[in-house]
Amino acid sequence: MLLRLAAFSRQPATAPFAAAVRCLSSGSVNINIPLNFWAGKRRTIQEKCHTENVYEPATGRVLCQLESCGAVQVDQAVIAAKSAFGPWSKMSGMERARIMIEAAHMIESRREEIAEMEVVNNGKSITEARLDVDSARLCIEYYAGVASTLAGQHVQLPGGSFAYTRREALGVCVGIGAWNYPFQIAAWKSAPALACGNSMVFKPSPVTPVTAVLLAEIYAKAGSPEGLFNVVQGGQETGSLLCHHPDVAKVSFTGSVPTGKKIMEMASKGVKPVTLELGGKSPLIIFQDSDLENAVKGALMANFLSQGQVCSNGTRVFVQRDILPEFVEEVVKRTRAITIGDPLLESTRMGALVSRPHLDKVLSFVDQAKKEGATVLCGGEPFVPSDPKLRGGYYMTPCVLGDCTDDMICVKEEIFGPVMSVLSFETEEEVLRRANDTTMGLAAGVFTRDVRRAHRVVEQLQAGSCFINNYNITPVEVPFGGFKMSGIGRENGQVTIEHYTQLKTVFVEMGDVDSLF
């Protein structure tokens, strides 16, 4: 894939690469930068291939032409990863850790550049993008620390015999990323895989293809073997080629439930393990004894991060009836105050949605909610910034829906945009039944001052990641993942090591064979 950056003039960016993107003079200038990466180098596709436009959400301008990798390119990337797996898997954990720590230091030194490129390609605010880059760095640092702790178990057996287990790398792992956290997801998938001695071929979303190759360059410059982390660009066909490739040992995917089902089906043909981090329709329960200030802030964090494009968002906000009017008044006031606009500006708190079709889809959910009887308390409309350079961007005002009921589409289906649905409840038993009445179970939250109630409620919530008196906090030290149709396996935390290794048992006989024959 080649990055063909259309020329335009906007506020200068501080990092050199982003500055080149931002400060080109007006005219039809193009910068061609290959975004495929394998065997230690950026690669261009020489053969004829399918191409499609990639857009900058903030302006609506064409950012690059996406050239999809076919069977030849996927095979080359997998071969490179397979070649790197040998020497990498034979390194000690400390040796792998040193390279990963060096990569983390490079990410820290290039934080602003990476964050700005993430903004250009994704549309989220620069404030959030910096935090995403930090999360990526912390994840790599965390698993660098874990790398040297990988160990098996010794089991003493009768007669002096014994057995032991070895935790061994799988081989070539495939990571398939989503468009809402492009750089962070690339790190969340690669860090545990590499720490365990695997290599990886990573496919970013074709909507946000720009920053994953920066991570590939960083790993290479940090001293990893050529081919350890490779990037192939493309859509469904490229992903299918990766899942079906006979030399791929595992697939880790972040995205929608329907696509996750297809990934699982394809991987099953080769009996390959999968990690699936899929969608959610998560409940946030606010009891009347909550600290209202924190509950309001929690609800905003649960719905409006990354323009609401977060799989774990608590979009079904259940509020106990006695405090509903006060809660709604405060949430609406603060939602209206959210600054929308150029995501590169420090003052912006909500940037652009990722694409025009996705914006239209989110707005259609709001229209449907109104038809079904919900009240739009604020927002839910297209937003046009005053800056003429941004008027083609994909903006909308964050929306709060009142008078919602459990049977409404806005309450049942994942919207993946800045739309909060507020529902009232009376009793703990009632709200638990309603909160769990969904096929998904990625996350859930509860706000209350009653510590016993908090733990009692969380125990009964059918969700993989639960929050008490906060929301959307994802430290890399703890596992993240869902129940039910929200996925299989976990990202982050020590448990992820189990998803990127296989266990070998070795029996050692210290005496004579006791044979029945």
Disulfide bonds with the S-S distance in Angstrom:
none
